[in-house]
Amino acid sequence: MIISTPSDHDEPFDLSDETLSEDVSALPVETRDVTVAPEFHGQRLDRMMAAAVPEFSRSYLQQLLEEGAVTKLQVVCLKSSQKVKAGEVWTIELRATPQSQAFKPESIPLDIVYQDDDLLVVNKPAGLVVHPAPGNWSGTLMNGLLGFDANLMNLPRAGIVHRLDKDTSGLMVVARTRQSMDALVRKIATREVKRQYLAISDKAWTGSKQKTVDLPIGRDPSNRLRMAAVDLAKNSGKTATTHFHVLDQSDQGSLVRCILETGRTHQIRVHMASLKMPLVGDVLYGGSLSKVMPRQALHAEHLSFEHPISGQMMNFSAPLPLDLVGLLQALSLSYNENA
């Protein structure tokens, strides 16, 4: 196996509860020989390993090193900082974990909005988890992508470059090549990928129909399950900016277009809550339950970016799912996609 050029974005989703102490005795052990490519000459062993076996987290690979499961010419290496040389053959004894077993193809229907040799655009339904994690080791978008295109097995995270919450519907772009993946990650980091969402609150909007919320977001100090607007002088967090434009309103609620400048975890949900306009169904951030809408009323409606290879401008829109259409009717709201 020859591994490709490293990237700062190689690291798979790291699950803190993944350990070798799990009961995996019934799961297979795989011995994988890895030949160091010229691009990795002089790199650290742990960095090379992370690129070679992207289905495992770096913390897990570190445990393999400590357990003596990594050898060169049958000599055990325990140091992650050891430098590797082009042409060397390293043997890694991979001991299966739930995470690695989850990195498998499944036949899951996907709404593919667009595809070419370099990327896919997917319209994710609400309820579909993006990638495997504790409690959701199968049936995820990642599993479906691997079932759709077996070549995605060679990419970290099966080409997934950004996320949507489980209960958020809408558009996602997925890379199909390493060159495309690296370029898309850079574009997201430099805010060249434009994302628009539709959000519905059952509160009446007050004040200007156009507002910008510029509040840093970090882990809620009082509830680790939530994110929160935080004071960076007192708490860790990252800057976050969202622009809001009211598309329709009634005494029963408001339909709001949300334009992200940044992409923090739960950003729209936190910023809407900061305006006293929590999303319908978003109980975690103060939203009310609805018989019509059993999930948070948030939909990624529009995605635009410059194609990472051709340079062509790409624009995609996803229609409102039926549950959001029903909620609009219940709140006496209307939606004009051209607004």
C-alpha positions in Angstrom: 0.0 0.0 0.0 1.5 3.4 -1.0 0.2 6.4 0.9 -0.4 9.8 -0.5 0.9 13.3 0.4 0.0 14.4 4.0 -2.4 17.2 4.7 -3.2 19.2 7.8 -6.8 17.9 7.4 -5.9 14.2 7.4 -7.1 13.5 10.9 -10.3 11.5 11.0 -13.0 12.3 13.5 -11.5 11.5 16.8 -13.7 9.7 19.3 -12.5 10.1 22.9 -14.1 6.9 24.1 -12.4 4.7 21.5 -9.9 2.5 23.4 -8.1 -0.8 23.0 -9.7 -1.9 26.2 -13.1 -2.4 24.5 -14.2 -6.0 24.2 -13.2 -6.6 20.6 -12.1 -10.2 20.9 -14.7 -11.4 18.4 -13.7 -8.8 15.9 -11.0 -9.5 13.3 -7.3 -8.4 13.5 -5.8 -7.1 10.3 -2.1 -6.9 9.5 -1.4 -4.1 7.1 1.9 -3.4 5.3 2.5 0.2 4.5 5.2 1.4 2.1 6.4 4.9 2.8 5.9 7.1 -0.3 8.7 9.7 -1.2 6.4 12.5 0.0 6.6 11.2 3.6 10.4 10.9 3.8 11.5 12.5 7.0 7.9 12.7 8.4 6.9 11.4 11.9 5.7 7.9 12.1 2.4 8.8 13.7 1.6 11.3 10.9 2.4 8.6 8.2 0.2 6.1 10.0 -2.7 8.6 10.2 -2.7 9.0 6.5 -2.2 5.3 5.8 -5.2 4.1 7.9 -7.7 7.0 7.9 -10.5 4.9 9.4 -8.7 5.0 12.8 -8.3 8.0 15.0 -4.8 9.3 15.9 -5.4 8.6 19.6 -6.1 4.9 18.7 -3.0 4.7 16.5 -1.0 6.0 19.4 -2.3 3.2 21.5 -1.3 0.7 18.9 2.3 2.1 19.1 2.3 1.8 22.9 1.0 -1.8 22.6 3.8 -2.8 20.3 1.6 -3.4 17.3 3.7 -1.4 14.9 6.9 -2.9 13.5 9.6 -2.5 10.9 11.5 -5.6 9.8 9.9 -7.3 12.8 11.4 -4.8 15.2 8.8 -3.1 17.4 8.7 0.7 17.4 7.1 2.5 20.4 8.0 6.1 19.5 5.5 8.1 17.5 8.1 10.8 16.8 10.4 8.4 14.9 11.2 9.6 11.4 10.3 7.4 8.5 12.2 7.0 5.2 10.8 6.6 1.7 10.6 2.9 0.7 10.5 1.6 4.2 7.8 -1.0 4.9 6.0 -0.7 8.2 3.6 -3.4 9.5 0.6 -2.2 11.5 -1.5 -4.8 13.4 -4.9 -3.2 13.3 -7.1 -4.4 16.1 -10.7 -3.7 15.3 -12.8 -1.2 17.2 -16.5 -0.1 16.7 -15.2 3.0 14.9 -13.1 1.0 12.4 -15.8 -1.5 11.8 -18.2 1.4 11.1 -16.0 2.5 8.1 -17.9 0.2 5.8 -20.2 0.6 2.8 -23.9 0.3 3.2 -26.7 0.4 0.7 -28.5 3.6 1.8 -30.6 5.7 -0.6 -28.9 9.1 -1.3 -30.4 12.1 -2.9 -27.5 13.0 -5.2 -28.1 16.5 -6.5 -24.9 16.7 -8.6 -21.9 14.5 -9.3 -18.8 14.5 -11.4 -15.4 12.9 -11.1 -14.2 15.3 -8.4 -17.2 15.8 -6.1 -20.8 15.1 -5.1 -23.5 17.3 -3.8 -26.0 15.5 -1.5 -29.4 16.6 -0.2 -29.3 15.1 3.3 -32.6 14.2 4.9 -33.4 15.0 8.5 -32.6 12.1 10.8 -29.5 10.9 8.9 -26.3 11.1 11.0 -23.4 12.4 8.9 -20.6 10.1 10.3 -20.4 7.2 12.7 -20.1 7.9 16.4 -21.1 6.3 19.7 -24.7 5.2 19.4 -24.6 5.5 15.6 -22.0 3.1 14.3 -24.0 2.3 11.1 -26.6 3.7 8.8 -24.8 7.1 8.5 -24.2 9.3 5.4 -20.6 8.1 5.5 -21.7 4.5 5.2 -24.0 5.4 2.3 -21.3 7.3 0.5 -19.0 4.3 0.8 -21.7 2.2 -0.7 -22.3 4.6 -3.5 -18.6 5.0 -4.4 -16.1 2.4 -3.1 -13.2 4.7 -4.0 -14.2 7.0 -1.2 -12.6 4.4 1.2 -9.3 5.9 0.2 -10.2 9.4 1.5 -10.3 10.6 5.1 -13.9 10.6 6.3 -15.0 9.2 2.9 -14.6 12.7 1.4 -16.8 14.5 3.9 -15.5 18.1 4.3 -18.3 19.7 6.5 -21.2 18.5 8.6 -24.9 19.0 9.2 -26.6 18.1 12.5 -28.5 14.9 12.4 -31.9 16.7 12.5 -30.9 19.4 9.9 -31.8 18.7 6.3 -30.2 20.1 3.2 -27.1 20.4 1.0 -23.6 19.1 1.6 -20.6 18.8 -0.8 -18.4 15.7 -0.6 -15.1 15.3 -2.3 -14.3 12.3 -4.5 -10.5 12.8 -4.9 -7.7 13.9 -2.5 -7.0 16.9 -4.7 -10.6 18.0 -4.5 -10.9 17.3 -0.8 -7.8 19.4 0.1 -9.1 22.3 -2.1 -12.6 22.2 -0.6 -11.3 22.2 2.9 -9.2 25.2 2.1 -12.2 27.0 0.5 -14.3 26.3 3.6 -11.5 27.6 5.9 -11.2 30.8 3.8 -15.0 31.2 3.6 -15.2 30.8 -0.1 -18.0 28.2 0.2 -21.3 30.1 0.7 -24.1 28.4 2.7 -27.6 29.6 3.2 -30.2 28.1 5.5 -33.9 28.4 6.2 -35.0 28.5 9.9 -38.4 28.7 11.4 -39.3 30.0 14.8 -42.7 30.1 16.4 -41.9 33.6 17.8 -42.9 36.8 16.1 -39.9 38.7 14.8 -39.2 42.2 16.2 -37.1 45.0 15.0 -35.3 45.2 11.6 -35.9 42.4 9.2 -32.2 42.2 8.6 -29.9 41.5 11.5 -26.3 40.3 12.0 -25.3 38.4 15.1 -21.5 38.5 15.8 -21.1 36.4 18.9 -18.3 34.0 19.7 -19.4 30.4 20.3 -17.9 27.8 22.6 -18.9 24.9 24.8 -21.6 25.9 27.4 -19.7 26.0 30.7 -22.9 24.9 32.5 -24.0 22.2 30.1 -21.4 20.3 28.1 -24.1 19.0 25.7 -24.8 22.5 24.5 -22.9 25.3 22.7 -23.3 28.9 23.8 -22.4 32.5 23.0 -19.4 33.0 25.2 -17.1 35.8 26.4 -13.6 34.9 24.9 -12.0 36.8 27.8 -13.4 34.2 30.2 -14.1 31.1 28.2 -12.7 29.2 25.2 -14.5 29.6 21.9 -14.3 30.9 18.3 -15.7 33.9 16.6 -19.0 33.4 14.8 -21.0 35.6 12.5 -24.5 34.9 11.0 -26.6 37.2 8.9 -30.4 37.0 9.2 -33.1 38.1 6.8 -36.8 37.7 7.5 -38.6 36.2 4.5 -42.1 36.1 6.1 -43.7 36.6 9.5 -47.0 36.2 11.2 -48.4 36.4 14.7 -47.5 32.7 15.0 -44.0 32.7 13.8 -41.2 33.7 11.5 -39.4 32.3 8.4 -35.8 33.5 8.4 -32.9 33.0 5.9 -29.6 32.5 7.6 -26.3 33.2 5.9 -23.1 31.9 7.5 -19.8 33.7 7.5 -18.4 31.0 9.8 -19.3 27.4 10.4 -19.3 26.7 14.1 -21.1 23.9 15.8 -24.8 24.7 16.3 -24.0 28.3 15.1 -27.5 29.1 13.7 -29.2 27.5 16.6 -27.2 29.4 19.2 -27.5 32.7 17.4 -31.2 32.4 16.8 -31.6 31.6 20.5 -29.6 34.7 21.3 -32.2 36.7 19.5 -34.9 35.1 21.6 -36.0 33.3 18.4 -35.2 29.6 19.0 -36.0 27.2 16.3 -39.2 25.2 16.4 -38.4 21.7 17.8 -35.0 22.7 19.1 -35.6 21.9 22.7 -31.9 22.0 23.5 -31.8 25.8 22.8 -35.2 26.7 24.2 -37.4 25.9 21.2 -40.9 24.5 21.6 -42.0 21.0 20.7 -44.4 20.7 17.7 -46.7 17.9 16.6 -46.1 19.1 13.1 -42.3 19.3 13.4 -40.6 16.7 15.6 -37.1 18.0 14.8 -35.4 21.4 14.7 -36.8 23.5 11.9 -33.5 24.1 10.0 -32.7 23.4 6.3 -29.6 24.0 4.3 -31.3 25.4 1.2 -28.4 26.8 -0.9 -24.8 26.0 -1.5 -22.4 27.8 -3.8 -18.7 27.5 -4.4 -16.0 27.6 -7.1 -15.4 24.1 -8.5 -12.1 22.9 -6.9 -10.7 21.6 -10.2 -12.4 23.3 -13.1 -12.9 26.7 -11.4 -16.5 26.9 -12.6 -19.0 28.6 -10.3 -21.4 26.0 -8.9 -24.8 26.9 -7.4 -27.2 24.4 -5.9 -30.6 24.7 -4.1 -32.6 22.1 -2.3 -36.4 22.4 -2.0 -38.1 22.6 1.4 -38.8 19.1 2.8 -42.4 18.2 3.4 -42.2 18.6 7.2 -41.1 22.2 6.8 -43.8 22.9 4.3 -46.4 21.6 6.8 -44.9 23.7 9.5 -45.1 26.9 7.4 -48.8 26.2 6.8 -49.4 25.6 10.5 -47.8 29.0 11.3 -49.5 30.9 8.4 -46.2 31.5 6.7 -45.3 31.3 3.0 -42.0 30.8 1.2 -40.9 32.2 -2.1 -37.7 30.5 -3.1 -36.8 33.5 -5.3 -37.0 36.0 -2.5 
